[in-house]
């Protein structure tokens, strides 16, 4: 797509068992189906979302409000004639069929095509739910049209189904066809919804970048995610809790506490990992996640400073201040390298959360001084290693 992206036109009028009596409002991974469709369209490059409706039940208005709250320009059109009025004649329209969940890659491929274009699947028994367009192919639920064709269709459609009419016209005009690598999921029943949710959860699963993420955070996410989604928990709420735990823990460390700050920092990592997974599932902007991440890092820095102060006061040795300062500098450097480097770091490389959890066994045996020295050495060695690799111009290998 060149310039401004197309308008995503999504059907939201078919009756079904969902809230408001619509298939588009069936619950899926903590949101409605139509919200997932809208977010995928925006990720694929659409400039705005327009819902094609018969009427606007309260639940649909709430879904639109949530999309707008997240900065997605969303509107509703009651019938194809209102759609034609809302779309300029030269504007491209990315049509997504009711309750159809295509992959973002397919949406991008159709959006880059010449108008008109259709995503297609082979006419085989496993694709029988999709609408047949000829003897060999079925429509995969995504099409690229323009405002001129919408206006012409609105002028002659009468009481016919708008999406099917648009599809038939595109086929008659010899629309370009784009093969879908995988069939989109049609969320028309409980089994399809369950399959869609599993696909969304699997798609949001990201390989851990550090040891503690692989050993602890990933399994914990798998257990917690269904509970968080069932309660429609917002990713930013979980991320905010993680940032608050870290910052309060750091402040308590400065006030002279030991165990409460450590527990807060340990739990903050679990919360941050869960929030990141929720954000990927719900396709949220990562800006707030990064902001909460820096707040967490500040909390960890305060915790290191507080422990250094305690050890320096207890021993009378100013070297603990130097140790704490070195740890904070190494953590900042490692955090920056992980964010800026395109290469995936090796699993053993220190991360903020790995350093926090590495402190736990030392604290359990009362050796806070040994623990601070060990994690500082681990952080410094990791930073020196990655900088040495960069100087040698050799990409790190996982």
Secondary structure as UniProt FT lines:
FT   STRAND          7..11
FT   HELIX           19..21
FT   HELIX           23..25
FT   STRAND          27..28
FT   TURN            29..30
FT   STRAND          31..32
FT   HELIX           33..43
FT   TURN            44..45
FT   STRAND          48..53
FT   HELIX           58..69
FT   TURN            70..71
FT   STRAND          74..78
FT   HELIX           80..86
FT   TURN            89..90
FT   STRAND          92..96
FT   TURN            98..99
FT   STRAND          100..101
FT   HELIX           104..111
FT   STRAND          117..122
FT   HELIX           125..127
FT   TURN            128..129
FT   STRAND          137..146
FT   HELIX           147..156
FT   TURN            158..159
FT   HELIX           162..172
FT   TURN            173..174
FT   STRAND          176..179
FT   STRAND          185..186
FT   HELIX           190..203
FT   HELIX           211..212
FT   HELIX           213..217
FT   HELIX           218..230
FT   TURN            231..232
FT   HELIX           235..254
FT   TURN            255..256
FT   HELIX           259..281
FT   TURN            282..283
FT   HELIX           287..315
FT   HELIX           319..340
FT   TURN            347..348
FT   HELIX           352..364
FT   TURN            365..366
FT   HELIX           368..392
//
